[in-house]
Amino acid sequence: MSKFPLKTFILIFSVLPHFIFSQGINVDLASEVGFAPKNVSRAISGAMGSPYIEESYQSVKIKNFEDKIYSGRYNAFISEMEILLGAGQTPIALDIANNDYEVIFLNENKIYKSFAYTTDRGVSKKGFLVIVSDENNVQLLKEERIKYYDKIPATSSYDQDKPAKFRREDDTYYIKLKDDSILYLPSRTKDIPSVFPNNEKEISTFIKKNKIKTKNEEDIIKLVNFIGSL
């Protein structure tokens, strides 16, 4: 299990003040609807890029509340799902600390679900993952990642400041097994078989025979479906 680098903690604590909870957000209506809401985190100002996968709100349905269509967008930087309950309403965020949600983005038929899992850095967290495939009682899950990079001041009069920015990073994949455990899928193909010691040889053979590439999501789906069949 890898350790969380000190510089990562420093970055988190430097960013948190920018994400203090906004005041005065109306969460009463959300509570009446049946959601467990919380205040939407305030955005970092002056940064290039966006913490959202899609900046604009999209039509969504929420499992167990399918009788109504809401609007939503996903903040991948802090794994926060923002929901607009209706026109003129202030957005709320779904509180997943003690609740689970499944949000379907209708235009893309894309499903986000809250899970408790351990990241590739060995950090336990609860956040939203995209359900990419679901076969043989095994799910391929995807963590969409956006990182924040702080402003870098110029080091000389000949240089220029580099502005703070959000940047979309490579997605990270996980597999949810039949026993409900969620395992990180390494980004290097050769490292995947060792995650499944009981079937390491079969998986290694399948990867070589089918020329599986982890940069290709269709290949990852094919591999995960095979693992589910074992």
C-alpha positions as YAML, in Angstrom:
chain: A
units: angstrom
residues:
- id: 1
  name: MET
  ca: [0.00, 0.00, 0.00]
- id: 2
  name: SER
  ca: [1.51, 3.33, -1.09]
- id: 3
  name: LYS
  ca: [1.79, 6.26, 1.26]
- id: 4
  name: PHE
  ca: [0.06, 9.56, 0.61]
- id: 5
  name: PRO
  ca: [2.87, 11.97, -0.37]
- id: 6
  name: LEU
  ca: [3.45, 14.97, 1.90]
- id: 7
  name: LYS
  ca: [3.11, 17.34, -1.06]
- id: 8
  name: THR
  ca: [-0.37, 15.94, -1.69]
- id: 9
  name: PHE
  ca: [-1.44, 16.83, 1.85]
- id: 10
  name: ILE
  ca: [0.03, 20.31, 1.39]
- id: 11
  name: LEU
  ca: [-1.95, 20.76, -1.84]
- id: 12
  name: ILE
  ca: [-5.18, 19.57, -0.22]
- id: 13
  name: PHE
  ca: [-4.86, 21.93, 2.72]
- id: 14
  name: SER
  ca: [-3.97, 24.82, 0.43]
- id: 15
  name: VAL
  ca: [-7.09, 24.17, -1.66]
- id: 16
  name: LEU
  ca: [-9.61, 23.48, 1.08]
- id: 17
  name: PRO
  ca: [-10.06, 27.12, 2.10]
- id: 18
  name: HIS
  ca: [-11.23, 27.80, -1.45]
- id: 19
  name: PHE
  ca: [-13.89, 25.13, -1.07]
- id: 20
  name: ILE
  ca: [-15.61, 26.27, 2.11]
- id: 21
  name: PHE
  ca: [-19.29, 25.58, 2.03]
- id: 22
  name: SER
  ca: [-21.47, 28.29, 0.59]
- id: 23
  name: GLN
  ca: [-23.94, 29.80, 3.01]
- id: 24
  name: GLY
  ca: [-27.64, 30.37, 2.57]
- id: 25
  name: ILE
  ca: [-28.24, 27.48, 0.18]
- id: 26
  name: ASN
  ca: [-31.77, 26.15, 0.47]
- id: 27
  name: VAL
  ca: [-31.53, 22.46, 1.39]
- id: 28
  name: ASP
  ca: [-34.97, 22.28, 2.98]
- id: 29
  name: LEU
  ca: [-36.70, 21.45, -0.29]
- id: 30
  name: ALA
  ca: [-34.20, 18.69, -1.01]
- id: 31
  name: SER
  ca: [-34.87, 17.20, 2.43]
- id: 32
  name: GLU
  ca: [-38.60, 17.27, 1.77]
- id: 33
  name: VAL
  ca: [-38.07, 15.45, -1.54]
- id: 34
  name: GLY
  ca: [-36.17, 12.74, 0.34]
- id: 35
  name: PHE
  ca: [-32.58, 13.53, -0.58]
- id: 36
  name: ALA
  ca: [-29.80, 13.80, 1.99]
- id: 37
  name: PRO
  ca: [-28.48, 17.16, 0.78]
- id: 38
  name: LYS
  ca: [-25.53, 19.33, 1.64]
- id: 39
  name: ASN
  ca: [-24.35, 22.73, 0.53]
- id: 40
  name: VAL
  ca: [-22.52, 22.94, -2.77]
- id: 41
  name: SER
  ca: [-18.83, 23.67, -2.33]
- id: 42
  name: ARG
  ca: [-17.74, 27.08, -3.55]
- id: 43
  name: ALA
  ca: [-15.69, 27.02, -6.73]
- id: 44
  name: ILE
  ca: [-12.07, 28.15, -6.86]
- id: 45
  name: SER
  ca: [-11.99, 31.54, -8.54]
- id: 46
  name: GLY
  ca: [-9.45, 32.62, -11.12]
- id: 47
  name: ALA
  ca: [-8.39, 29.12, -12.16]
- id: 48
  name: MET
  ca: [-8.26, 28.06, -15.78]
- id: 49
  name: GLY
  ca: [-10.30, 25.06, -16.84]
- id: 50
  name: SER
  ca: [-13.14, 23.52, -14.87]
- id: 51
  name: PRO
  ca: [-13.59, 21.01, -12.03]
- id: 52
  name: TYR
  ca: [-16.68, 19.65, -13.83]
- id: 53
  name: ILE
  ca: [-16.78, 16.83, -16.36]
- id: 54
  name: GLU
  ca: [-19.42, 18.87, -18.17]
- id: 55
  name: GLU
  ca: [-19.68, 22.53, -17.22]
- id: 56
  name: SER
  ca: [-23.38, 22.83, -18.06]
- id: 57
  name: TYR
  ca: [-26.14, 21.04, -16.19]
- id: 58
  name: GLN
  ca: [-27.53, 17.93, -17.88]
- id: 59
  name: SER
  ca: [-30.84, 16.06, -17.55]
- id: 60
  name: VAL
  ca: [-30.56, 13.38, -14.87]
- id: 61
  name: LYS
  ca: [-32.64, 10.84, -13.02]
- id: 62
  name: ILE
  ca: [-31.83, 9.60, -9.53]
- id: 63
  name: LYS
  ca: [-32.54, 6.01, -8.54]
- id: 64
  name: ASN
  ca: [-35.57, 5.71, -6.25]
- id: 65
  name: PHE
  ca: [-36.71, 9.14, -7.46]
- id: 66
  name: GLU
  ca: [-37.32, 8.20, -11.10]
- id: 67
  name: ASP
  ca: [-40.68, 9.96, -11.26]
- id: 68
  name: LYS
  ca: [-38.95, 13.26, -11.94]
- id: 69
  name: ILE
  ca: [-36.14, 14.55, -14.14]
- id: 70
  name: TYR
  ca: [-33.65, 16.88, -12.49]
- id: 71
  name: SER
  ca: [-30.55, 18.66, -13.75]
- id: 72
  name: GLY
  ca: [-27.08, 17.71, -12.60]
- id: 73
  name: ARG
  ca: [-23.36, 18.03, -13.16]
- id: 74
  name: TYR
  ca: [-20.40, 16.21, -11.67]
- id: 75
  name: ASN
  ca: [-17.47, 17.92, -9.96]
- id: 76
  name: ALA
  ca: [-14.69, 15.36, -10.49]
- id: 77
  name: PHE
  ca: [-12.15, 17.37, -8.50]
- id: 78
  name: ILE
  ca: [-13.96, 16.76, -5.21]
- id: 79
  name: SER
  ca: [-16.27, 13.90, -6.32]
- id: 80
  name: GLU
  ca: [-19.39, 15.98, -5.73]
- id: 81
  name: MET
  ca: [-22.70, 15.60, -7.58]
- id: 82
  name: GLU
  ca: [-24.61, 18.87, -7.94]
- id: 83
  name: ILE
  ca: [-28.37, 18.71, -8.48]
- id: 84
  name: LEU
  ca: [-30.88, 21.37, -9.52]
- id: 85
  name: LEU
  ca: [-34.28, 20.40, -8.18]
- id: 86
  name: GLY
  ca: [-36.12, 22.81, -10.44]
- id: 87
  name: ALA
  ca: [-36.04, 26.09, -12.32]
- id: 88
  name: GLY
  ca: [-35.00, 28.98, -10.12]
- id: 89
  name: GLN
  ca: [-33.74, 26.69, -7.37]
- id: 90
  name: THR
  ca: [-30.22, 26.96, -5.94]
- id: 91
  name: PRO
  ca: [-28.25, 23.74, -6.55]
- id: 92
  name: ILE
  ca: [-27.64, 21.27, -3.76]
- id: 93
  name: ALA
  ca: [-25.06, 18.50, -3.52]
- id: 94
  name: LEU
  ca: [-25.88, 14.88, -2.73]
- id: 95
  name: ASP
  ca: [-24.43, 13.95, 0.64]
- id: 96
  name: ILE
  ca: [-22.85, 10.52, 0.19]
- id: 97
  name: ALA
  ca: [-21.10, 10.38, 3.54]
- id: 98
  name: ASN
  ca: [-23.85, 8.17, 4.99]
- id: 99
  name: ASN
  ca: [-26.04, 7.63, 1.93]
- id: 100
  name: ASP
  ca: [-25.73, 5.99, -1.47]
- id: 101
  name: TYR
  ca: [-26.93, 7.41, -4.76]
- id: 102
  name: GLU
  ca: [-27.14, 6.33, -8.36]
- id: 103
  name: VAL
  ca: [-27.43, 9.16, -10.88]
- id: 104
  name: ILE
  ca: [-28.23, 8.55, -14.55]
- id: 105
  name: PHE
  ca: [-27.23, 11.22, -17.08]
- id: 106
  name: LEU
  ca: [-29.95, 10.70, -19.66]
- id: 107
  name: ASN
  ca: [-28.32, 12.17, -22.78]
- id: 108
  name: GLU
  ca: [-25.34, 9.82, -22.52]
- id: 109
  name: ASN
  ca: [-27.05, 7.00, -20.59]
- id: 110
  name: LYS
  ca: [-24.14, 7.36, -18.20]
- id: 111
  name: ILE
  ca: [-24.51, 6.05, -14.66]
- id: 112
  name: TYR
  ca: [-22.65, 7.42, -11.64]
- id: 113
  name: LYS
  ca: [-22.94, 5.50, -8.39]
- id: 114
  name: SER
  ca: [-21.45, 6.22, -4.97]
- id: 115
  name: PHE
  ca: [-19.02, 3.62, -3.66]
- id: 116
  name: ALA
  ca: [-16.62, 3.17, -0.77]
- id: 117
  name: TYR
  ca: [-13.30, 2.04, -2.24]
- id: 118
  name: THR
  ca: [-9.53, 2.27, -1.96]
- id: 119
  name: THR
  ca: [-7.74, 4.34, -4.58]
- id: 120
  name: ASP
  ca: [-4.62, 3.44, -6.53]
- id: 121
  name: ARG
  ca: [-2.69, 5.38, -3.86]
- id: 122
  name: GLY
  ca: [-4.08, 3.20, -1.09]
- id: 123
  name: VAL
  ca: [-6.41, 5.90, 0.22]
- id: 124
  name: SER
  ca: [-9.87, 4.88, 1.44]
- id: 125
  name: LYS
  ca: [-12.60, 7.20, 0.19]
- id: 126
  name: LYS
  ca: [-16.24, 7.38, -0.78]
- id: 127
  name: GLY
  ca: [-17.03, 8.92, -4.11]
- id: 128
  name: PHE
  ca: [-18.85, 8.60, -7.40]
- id: 129
  name: LEU
  ca: [-17.66, 6.07, -9.98]
- id: 130
  name: VAL
  ca: [-19.06, 5.53, -13.46]
- id: 131
  name: ILE
  ca: [-20.51, 2.07, -14.12]
- id: 132
  name: VAL
  ca: [-18.90, 1.19, -17.45]
- id: 133
  name: SER
  ca: [-20.10, -2.41, -17.73]
- id: 134
  name: ASP
  ca: [-22.04, -4.93, -15.66]
- id: 135
  name: GLU
  ca: [-21.87, -8.60, -16.68]
- id: 136
  name: ASN
  ca: [-21.54, -11.90, -14.84]
- id: 137
  name: ASN
  ca: [-22.18, -10.05, -11.55]
- id: 138
  name: VAL
  ca: [-18.94, -8.16, -12.09]
- id: 139
  name: GLN
  ca: [-18.79, -4.42, -12.75]
- id: 140
  name: LEU
  ca: [-16.15, -2.31, -14.43]
- id: 141
  name: LEU
  ca: [-16.02, 1.06, -12.65]
- id: 142
  name: LYS
  ca: [-14.29, 4.24, -13.75]
- id: 143
  name: GLU
  ca: [-13.02, 7.12, -11.65]
- id: 144
  name: GLU
  ca: [-13.02, 10.34, -13.65]
- id: 145
  name: ARG
  ca: [-10.28, 12.58, -12.36]
- id: 146
  name: ILE
  ca: [-9.62, 16.30, -12.51]
- id: 147
  name: LYS
  ca: [-6.65, 17.75, -10.63]
- id: 148
  name: TYR
  ca: [-6.03, 21.28, -9.45]
- id: 149
  name: TYR
  ca: [-2.65, 22.89, -10.01]
- id: 150
  name: ASP
  ca: [-1.90, 26.02, -8.02]
- id: 151
  name: LYS
  ca: [-0.51, 29.20, -9.51]
- id: 152
  name: ILE
  ca: [3.25, 29.19, -10.09]
- id: 153
  name: PRO
  ca: [4.80, 32.66, -9.67]
- id: 154
  name: ALA
  ca: [7.36, 33.84, -12.18]
- id: 155
  name: THR
  ca: [10.93, 33.15, -11.08]
- id: 156
  name: SER
  ca: [12.40, 36.15, -12.89]
- id: 157
  name: SER
  ca: [11.38, 39.36, -14.66]
- id: 158
  name: TYR
  ca: [11.80, 37.51, -17.96]
- id: 159
  name: ASP
  ca: [9.30, 34.86, -16.96]
- id: 160
  name: GLN
  ca: [5.51, 34.97, -16.51]
- id: 161
  name: ASP
  ca: [3.25, 33.60, -13.79]
- id: 162
  name: LYS
  ca: [1.63, 30.28, -14.61]
- id: 163
  name: PRO
  ca: [-2.05, 30.60, -13.64]
- id: 164
  name: ALA
  ca: [-3.85, 28.13, -11.40]
- id: 165
  name: LYS
  ca: [-5.68, 25.53, -13.44]
- id: 166
  name: PHE
  ca: [-7.83, 22.43, -13.44]
- id: 167
  name: ARG
  ca: [-6.67, 19.64, -15.72]
- id: 168
  name: ARG
  ca: [-8.43, 16.45, -16.78]
- id: 169
  name: GLU
  ca: [-6.29, 13.44, -15.90]
- id: 170
  name: ASP
  ca: [-6.39, 9.87, -17.15]
- id: 171
  name: ASP
  ca: [-9.33, 7.87, -15.86]
- id: 172
  name: THR
  ca: [-8.68, 5.17, -13.26]
- id: 173
  name: TYR
  ca: [-10.44, 1.81, -13.45]
- id: 174
  name: TYR
  ca: [-11.69, -0.56, -10.77]
- id: 175
  name: ILE
  ca: [-13.43, -3.92, -10.79]
- id: 176
  name: LYS
  ca: [-16.27, -4.76, -8.43]
- id: 177
  name: LEU
  ca: [-16.31, -8.53, -7.86]
- id: 178
  name: LYS
  ca: [-19.15, -10.89, -7.01]
- id: 179
  name: ASP
  ca: [-18.31, -10.60, -3.29]
- id: 180
  name: ASP
  ca: [-18.77, -6.79, -3.59]
- id: 181
  name: SER
  ca: [-15.08, -6.07, -3.08]
- id: 182
  name: ILE
  ca: [-13.68, -3.29, -5.28]
- id: 183
  name: LEU
  ca: [-10.15, -3.68, -6.60]
- id: 184
  name: TYR
  ca: [-7.97, -1.20, -8.45]
- id: 185
  name: LEU
  ca: [-7.04, -2.26, -11.98]
- id: 186
  name: PRO
  ca: [-3.40, -1.28, -12.65]
- id: 187
  name: SER
  ca: [-2.76, 0.94, -15.64]
- id: 188
  name: ARG
  ca: [-0.03, -1.41, -16.87]
- id: 189
  name: THR
  ca: [-1.42, -4.56, -18.47]
- id: 190
  name: LYS
  ca: [1.38, -6.74, -17.15]
- id: 191
  name: ASP
  ca: [0.45, -5.83, -13.54]
- id: 192
  name: ILE
  ca: [-3.19, -6.90, -13.79]
- id: 193
  name: PRO
  ca: [-2.88, -10.74, -13.47]
- id: 194
  name: SER
  ca: [-1.18, -10.49, -10.07]
- id: 195
  name: VAL
  ca: [-4.28, -8.73, -8.68]
- id: 196
  name: PHE
  ca: [-6.09, -12.08, -9.09]
- id: 197
  name: PRO
  ca: [-3.64, -14.70, -7.77]
- id: 198
  name: ASN
  ca: [-6.15, -17.57, -8.05]
- id: 199
  name: ASN
  ca: [-6.55, -16.98, -11.79]
- id: 200
  name: GLU
  ca: [-3.28, -15.27, -12.63]
- id: 201
  name: LYS
  ca: [-2.25, -17.70, -15.37]
- id: 202
  name: GLU
  ca: [-5.62, -17.67, -17.19]
- id: 203
  name: ILE
  ca: [-5.81, -13.88, -17.11]
- id: 204
  name: SER
  ca: [-2.25, -13.49, -18.35]
- id: 205
  name: THR
  ca: [-2.97, -15.86, -21.24]
- id: 206
  name: PHE
  ca: [-6.19, -14.00, -22.10]
- id: 207
  name: ILE
  ca: [-4.37, -10.64, -22.13]
- id: 208
  name: LYS
  ca: [-1.66, -11.91, -24.46]
- id: 209
  name: LYS
  ca: [-4.03, -13.80, -26.77]
- id: 210
  name: ASN
  ca: [-6.39, -10.84, -27.15]
- id: 211
  name: LYS
  ca: [-3.67, -8.17, -27.15]
- id: 212
  name: ILE
  ca: [-5.44, -6.25, -24.38]
- id: 213
  name: LYS
  ca: [-4.45, -2.60, -24.03]
- id: 214
  name: THR
  ca: [-5.47, -0.63, -20.94]
- id: 215
  name: LYS
  ca: [-5.64, 2.58, -22.99]
- id: 216
  name: ASN
  ca: [-8.60, 1.05, -24.84]
- id: 217
  name: GLU
  ca: [-11.78, 0.97, -22.75]
- id: 218
  name: GLU
  ca: [-13.35, -1.70, -24.95]
- id: 219
  name: ASP
  ca: [-10.36, -3.93, -24.21]
- id: 220
  name: ILE
  ca: [-10.77, -3.35, -20.47]
- id: 221
  name: ILE
  ca: [-14.47, -4.25, -20.70]
- id: 222
  name: LYS
  ca: [-13.57, -7.45, -22.54]
- id: 223
  name: LEU
  ca: [-10.98, -8.34, -19.89]
- id: 224
  name: VAL
  ca: [-13.30, -7.63, -16.95]
- id: 225
  name: ASN
  ca: [-16.08, -9.72, -18.53]
- id: 226
  name: PHE
  ca: [-13.62, -12.58, -18.86]
- id: 227
  name: ILE
  ca: [-12.56, -12.23, -15.22]
- id: 228
  name: GLY
  ca: [-16.23, -12.35, -14.25]
- id: 229
  name: SER
  ca: [-16.65, -15.64, -16.09]
- id: 230
  name: LEU
  ca: [-13.89, -17.39, -14.12]
...
